[in-house]
Amino acid sequence: MVGSGFDGTRRRGGGACSRPGGATHRGTGGAHRPVPRTDDAQVRRVMGRALRVAVIAPSRHPIRQPHPGGLEACVWERVRGLRARGHDVTLCGPDGSDFLDGPPEFVLPRPHWASDEEPSDTAYPRGYLGRIDDAMERAMGHLARHSDRFDVIDNHSLHGAPIAWRDRVGIPMVTTLHTPPLPDMIAAARSTTGAEHRFLAVSRHTAREWDAAGVESMVFPNGVDTDRWTAGPGGDRWVWFGRIVPEKAPHLAIDAALLAGKRIVLAGRVGDAEYFETEVRPRLGAQARYVGALRQSALARLVGRSAVALVTPMWDEPFGLVLAETLATGTPLAAFDAGGVREVVAAAPGAMVVSRGDIDSLALAAAELAERSALEPGLRVQIRAAAVAQFSLERRHAQLEGLLASVAVGAQRLEVA
């Protein structure tokens, strides 16, 4: 680990906090293949023109700022980035999204909750599943009827329909796996054969989970816009940001900060109102403040002006975009070792992981990192430099161009043969 300064492990209260390095999991069989690397000139030599890409977004939240979550942020950056690189990108996503300048069939309904329903990130309002099923069929039918207008589909939907349609739509497809295995997507993947389709997973952890369910994938980690997530000066307070839901457990971040006698600021969209009212709001006060959902620029400033960030997943985190975003600002972080967290921060100086749910170790690690950052001005520079090298969105989009082009051209060659 470059410039980490941490040796071995620490134990307190039965838990451990440690450097995130260690054994690297390479997966099994041929599931995790390297991603092709190229640049836009190579893409144009292969394709003879810019790529024509249909991006299918998840339908729960609009693809716009403030980003509802990491998945929506990833799709928003994908469309914006590919368009900036000169490609013809059409978004299929929920109404209210940015970039919805395609056919009406590509505008998907998003959930609207009745007055007697509690908005949730884990359920849908009455009747919504039938509406989204119909809308996805219309969108995929449009793609099938106009397959000559697209070179490749970049699928981020959590609905099984895009995968189920891949044999009929006549357009090669790349599906990114952002979540743990979902039954509808697994069933769709098992029921279709023959069409050009490639699956990407956002981490080795996620790839292994889907591989066990019978879906092989290449590992293609998320990136962050390091021109937007810029270096910050640090500060005295601690910070937590993300979706306010039980599996992200911001209440444990508050507990850790209070245990260490530090002030903490929380930012993010409330995805579970009952959880917020019962576990988060009672903990707020002079030492713990909630500032709501922030646009990307304001959020980057908040994180960059913090002493340390806490990341507290109580589920198997597929990737954890907040990890990369935090490190891009130069702010150190202490995180629970859950899912793909350890592998994402493995190369990061100024990152420590502790046993999931171990508040004592989290407080200890965060306090140590904050102290180091205050005493060693160069640490924040090292953290950001490593993050730019690892998570650069520009480099990731260049890799993506090569991947999308290889899938599109591979399908053309198969058709000719």
Secondary structure, 3 states (H helix, E strand, C coil): CCCCCCCCEEEECCEEEECCCCCCCCCCCCCCCCCCCCCHHHHHHHHCCCCEEEEECCCCCCCCCCCCCHHHHHHHHHHHHHHHCCCEEEEEEECCCCCCCCCHHHEECCCCCCCCCCCECCCCCCCHHHHHHHHHHHHHHHHHHCHHHCCEEEECCCCCHHHHCHHHHCCCEEEEECCCCCHHHHHHHHHCCCCCEEEEECCHHHHHHHHHCCCCCEECCCCECCCCCCCCCCCCCEEEECCECCCCCHHHHHHHHHHHCCCEEEECCECEHHHHHHHHHHHCCCCEEECCCCCHHHHHHHHHCCCEEEECCCCCCCCCHHHHHHHHCCCCEEEECCCCHHHHCCCCCCEEEECCCCHHHHHHHHHHHHHHHHHCHHHHHHHHHHHHHHHEHHHHHHHHHHHHHHHHHHHHHHHHC
